[in-house]
Amino acid sequence: MVATPRPVEVIDMIMRGRDVFALMPTGGGKSLCYQLPAWCCPGLAIIISPLISLMEDQVRSMTQIGVDAVFLNSSQSTTEKNIILSRLDSTKCHGGVKLLYITPETLHWNNHVYDIVSSLYKKKLISMFVVDEAHCVSDW
């Protein structure tokens, strides 16, 4: 990996199935690095992010361009979460949700979410795991 990768280099490595760690500045194209491969690859990408407002912005942007994206976090009602979990449970290899943004605590503390993610994994429907804002890994 290059010291300061360009998005095209990161995307190329992801599309070739490589594990990637990309340290890039704000506005450097990090989101594009996982959004484009997620849209192209079968299944869905799970993006773990501690920033609720960023998740909401990303989902809004993706939805506006026709990419099916959802988020799960503490700001949602149980009804909203259940609707999203149902959509995730019915995701197919080539159809349905492409990007799932989720906070670390939602994944860790919600058994139903954990079960759905495990089920998607067992069905080989997860194209990639992304940790956005890597500092949340040490806290998590």
Beta strands, then each sheet from edge to edge (+ up, - down):
strand 1: 44-48
strand 2: 69-72
strand 3: 99-102
strand 4: 126-131
sheet 1: 2+ 3+ 1+ 4+
end
